[in-house]
Amino acid sequence: MLKPVLDTLEGLPDAIKAEYKQDAVTLKYVLDVPVEEHPAVTGLKNALANVRTERNQDRDKLKVYEGMDPEKYRTMMTTEQKVLEGQLIAAGKVEELVELRTKALRESLAGEVTNERTKNQSLEAQLNKLVIDNAVQAAASKHGVADGALDDVLFRARATFKTKDGVAVAYEGDNIIYDKTGTNPLGIDEWLAGLATKAKHLFKPSEGVKAPGGNNRPAPTGDTIHRGDGNAFLANLDKIAKGQVKVV
């Protein structure tokens, strides 16, 4: 996995060096990637903008209560309610009294419903995260996610997937992303396979690319393996014995 900041580029291949730019202040080398285009960053920016908008709206609503003592306000409202009810009883306005008390009950229940809805949304968010994380972790080993890269992969998955009927489904905005068949929603396995081609640094190199001793050799092709490729040789002993794989 490429590190975002390096003290030196010494020892790196030229192709990798080209991905870094030196910071004029710290003189360190910073990975030059379009962070702003990362879907997770875009999602976080949108979420932050929404939070700021809601905060400003709440602040404006609270301005009308500046300087007000909450306890005195509740006492005043209770007294006003009793006075109003007394006036209605004295005037024999039973229907108005029933409507008044029903309204108070509705407002109380509305507050409780709002609180429950907030709790449910929080629980739903936790459930979404749990379902997505479990699905990615279960498939990570099969797809060869590199050691130390799981957090990055999980971060990307949370920005792409939402749960629907208890299953992780890929979305782009409000639209479902479909797999290669165009009929089924994109699943974790196919998403990881695609990620492996776009972000190779998050995955382990394929076995058999390097022979013992550190000498680079081309990977086996077709039904042949290289004599110096110890890993591939051991993995194909049965096929070699049966003549299904040739050693070259």
C-alpha positions, 0 to 999 in steps of 0.5 A: 500500500502506498504511503501518503507521506514519505521522507525520501523516494530513494529505492522506489521505482520511477513509476511510483516516484512519479506519483509523489510531489515534494511539499515546499514547506516540509520538503516531504514527498506527498502522494499526488492523488485527487482526494476530492474525487474520492466518493468517501470524501464527497460523502463526508463533505455532503454530510458535513454540509447537511449538519451545518445547515441543520445546526444553523436552522436549529440555532435560528429556532432557539433564538426566540427562547433566548433569556427564557427560564425553561422551568418558569415557562413550563409553570406558566404554560401549565397555569395558562392551560388550567385557566383556559380549561376553567373558563371553558368549564364555566362556559359549558363548552365541553367540546372545546375542552375536549379538543384542548386536552386532545391537542395537548395529548397529540403534541405530547405523543408527537414529541415521543414519536420524534424521539423514537424515530431518532433512536431508530435512525441511530440503530439503523445506521449502526445496523447498516455499518455492522452488515456492511463491515461483516460482509467485507471482512468475510470476503476480504481474505478470499480476495486477497486484501492486504494486511493493514488495508482492511480499514481503507477497504471498509471505509470505501465500502461504507461510502458505496453500500447500504443495507436493503432487506438485511443485505448490503447493496451498492448505491450511487446516490439514490440509484442501485448499482447493478452487476455485470448481468444488469439484473442483480444489485452489485454484491460485495464480491464483485465490488472487491474484484473491481476494486482490486483492479482500480486500487491494486495497492490495497491487495496482496500480489498474486502468488507465484510472481516471485521465486525464492531468493527474491528473483522476479520471474513472470507468472505461470501462463496456461498449463506451465510453471517455471522451475524456479517458482517454488510456490507454484511448483508445490501448489501443482504437484498433483497436476505435474504428476498427472502430466496436466502441468509442464515445468519449463 
